[in-house]
Amino acid sequence: MAGVGKLLKTAQKMQRSIETLQAQLEAREIEVTAGGGAVKVKVTASGRFVSLDLDPELLKEDAKVVSEAILAAVQDAAKQAKELNDSEMQKVTSAFQMPGIF
């Protein structure tokens, strides 16, 4: 049973590391711009959107131009947050090799 105990301790340590990382990712913000800087989106590395700022001049444009700029910024922010989250999570989980489980 010593093997099971070691495995359990390793899993608990990995869980604590993941919880710590999740808190760090929630606190880390990414800012993305689109439309030549007219749209700014902030998102946490955990994927929570924090803010959306629009240049008032952008709002004078056609609705389609505005919506495309906003969509581009939101999609880019979501992509960057996911990539950062996945990369950081991979670092944590790869440190804990458990044969046959991961």
TORFIRO-797565 format. One line per field, with one value per residue: residue number from 0; residue in one letter; chain; x, y, z of N, C-alpha, C in turn. Coordinates in steps of 0.2 Angstrom, whole numbers. Example, Ala and Ser with C-alpha at 12.3 -4.5 7.8 and 13.67 -1.06 7.14 Angstrom:
n <- 0,1
res <- A,S
chain <- A,A
n.c1 <- 66,64
n.c2 <- -28,-11
n.c3 <- 39,35
ca.c1 <- 62,68
ca.c2 <- -22,-5
ca.c3 <- 39,36
c.c1 <- 66,64
c.c2 <- -16,0
c.c3 <- 39,39
//
This chain:
n <- 0,1,2,3,4,5,6,7,8,9,10,11,12,13,14,15,16,17,18,19,20,21,22,23,24,25,26,27,28,29,30,31,32,33,34,35,36,37,38,39,40,41,42,43,44,45,46,47,48,49,50,51,52,53,54,55,56,57,58,59,60,61,62,63,64,65,66,67,68,69,70,71,72,73,74,75,76,77,78,79,80,81,82,83,84,85,86,87,88,89,90,91,92,93,94,95,96,97,98,99,100,101
res <- M,A,G,V,G,K,L,L,K,T,A,Q,K,M,Q,R,S,I,E,T,L,Q,A,Q,L,E,A,R,E,I,E,V,T,A,G,G,G,A,V,K,V,K,V,T,A,S,G,R,F,V,S,L,D,L,D,P,E,L,L,K,E,D,A,K,V,V,S,E,A,I,L,A,A,V,Q,D,A,A,K,Q,A,K,E,L,N,D,S,E,M,Q,K,V,T,S,A,F,Q,M,P,G,I,F
chain <- A,A,A,A,A,A,A,A,A,A,A,A,A,A,A,A,A,A,A,A,A,A,A,A,A,A,A,A,A,A,A,A,A,A,A,A,A,A,A,A,A,A,A,A,A,A,A,A,A,A,A,A,A,A,A,A,A,A,A,A,A,A,A,A,A,A,A,A,A,A,A,A,A,A,A,A,A,A,A,A,A,A,A,A,A,A,A,A,A,A,A,A,A,A,A,A,A,A,A,A,A,A
n.c1 <- 4,11,14,2,-1,9,6,-6,-2,6,-4,-12,-3,-1,-14,-15,-5,-11,-23,-16,-10,-22,-27,-17,-18,-31,-28,-20,-19,-23,-21,-29,-29,-38,-43,-35,-31,-43,-51,-51,-48,-48,-44,-43,-31,-37,-48,-58,-68,-63,-64,-70,-65,-69,-65,-72,-72,-73,-86,-92,-91,-98,-109,-106,-92,-88,-93,-86,-73,-74,-77,-66,-56,-61,-61,-47,-42,-48,-42,-28,-29,-33,-22,-11,-16,-17,-4,3,-4,0,14,13,6,14,25,22,23,13,13,2,-9,-9
n.c2 <- -6,6,11,16,26,35,39,45,56,63,66,75,85,89,94,105,113,116,123,134,139,142,153,162,164,170,182,188,199,201,212,217,224,231,236,246,251,256,248,240,227,219,204,191,178,167,168,176,190,207,221,232,244,257,268,283,289,278,274,282,276,264,252,239,239,243,232,221,225,224,211,205,209,203,189,187,190,180,169,171,171,158,151,155,150,136,133,137,128,116,116,114,102,93,92,82,67,53,37,28,36,49
n.c3 <- 0,1,-11,-15,-6,-8,-21,-19,-11,-20,-29,-21,-19,-32,-35,-26,-31,-44,-39,-34,-45,-53,-45,-47,-61,-62,-57,-66,-80,-97,-110,-125,-141,-155,-171,-174,-162,-157,-150,-135,-125,-110,-102,-90,-87,-84,-92,-89,-94,-91,-95,-107,-119,-129,-142,-144,-157,-165,-164,-172,-184,-197,-191,-194,-195,-182,-175,-180,-176,-162,-161,-166,-156,-145,-148,-150,-137,-130,-136,-133,-119,-117,-122,-114,-102,-104,-107,-95,-86,-91,-88,-74,-73,-80,-71,-62,-64,-66,-69,-80,-77,-81
ca.c1 <- 0,15,13,-5,0,14,2,-11,1,7,-11,-14,2,-3,-21,-13,-2,-16,-27,-12,-10,-28,-28,-12,-21,-36,-25,-15,-23,-20,-24,-28,-32,-40,-46,-30,-31,-49,-55,-46,-51,-44,-46,-39,-28,-42,-53,-64,-67,-63,-66,-70,-65,-70,-63,-78,-72,-75,-93,-95,-91,-103,-110,-102,-85,-88,-94,-80,-67,-75,-77,-59,-53,-64,-58,-40,-41,-50,-37,-22,-30,-33,-15,-8,-19,-15,4,5,-6,5,20,11,4,20,30,19,22,10,12,-4,-14,-8
ca.c2 <- 0,12,15,20,32,40,41,50,62,66,69,80,90,92,98,111,117,118,128,140,142,145,159,167,165,174,189,190,201,202,217,216,229,229,242,251,253,259,243,237,222,215,197,187,172,161,168,181,197,212,227,233,251,259,275,287,290,271,273,286,271,260,247,232,240,243,225,217,227,222,204,203,210,198,183,187,190,173,165,172,169,150,148,156,145,129,133,137,122,110,116,112,95,89,91,77,61,47,32,25,40,55
ca.c3 <- 0,1,-18,-16,-2,-12,-27,-16,-9,-26,-32,-17,-21,-39,-34,-22,-36,-49,-36,-33,-52,-55,-42,-51,-68,-61,-55,-72,-85,-104,-114,-132,-145,-162,-175,-174,-155,-155,-146,-130,-121,-104,-99,-85,-90,-83,-96,-87,-97,-86,-97,-114,-120,-136,-144,-146,-164,-168,-164,-178,-190,-198,-186,-196,-194,-175,-172,-182,-172,-156,-161,-167,-150,-140,-150,-149,-130,-128,-138,-129,-112,-117,-124,-108,-97,-106,-106,-88,-83,-94,-84,-67,-73,-82,-66,-59,-69,-63,-75,-81,-75,-85
c.c1 <- 4,15,7,-4,4,10,-3,-8,3,1,-13,-9,0,-10,-19,-10,-6,-20,-23,-12,-16,-29,-23,-15,-27,-34,-21,-20,-19,-24,-23,-32,-33,-42,-41,-29,-38,-53,-50,-50,-46,-48,-41,-36,-32,-48,-59,-63,-68,-66,-66,-70,-65,-68,-70,-78,-74,-82,-96,-95,-97,-103,-107,-95,-84,-88,-89,-74,-68,-74,-69,-55,-55,-61,-51,-38,-43,-45,-30,-23,-30,-26,-11,-10,-16,-7,6,2,-2,11,19,10,10,25,28,18,19,9,5,-10,-14,-4
c.c2 <- 6,15,19,26,37,43,47,56,66,70,75,86,94,96,105,116,120,124,135,143,145,152,164,169,170,181,192,192,202,207,216,222,227,236,247,254,256,254,240,233,219,209,194,181,166,162,173,187,202,219,227,241,252,266,278,288,283,271,277,281,267,254,240,233,240,235,220,219,224,214,201,204,204,191,182,187,183,168,165,170,161,148,149,151,138,128,132,130,116,110,113,104,90,88,85,71,55,42,29,29,46,54
c.c3 <- 0,-6,-18,-12,-5,-18,-24,-14,-15,-29,-28,-18,-27,-38,-31,-27,-42,-46,-35,-40,-54,-52,-46,-58,-68,-60,-61,-77,-91,-107,-121,-135,-152,-165,-174,-167,-153,-151,-141,-126,-116,-102,-95,-89,-89,-88,-95,-90,-91,-89,-105,-115,-127,-137,-146,-154,-168,-169,-169,-184,-191,-193,-187,-194,-186,-172,-174,-178,-165,-156,-162,-160,-145,-142,-149,-141,-127,-130,-134,-122,-112,-118,-117,-103,-98,-105,-99,-84,-85,-90,-77,-68,-75,-76,-62,-63,-65,-69,-74,-79,-80,-91
//
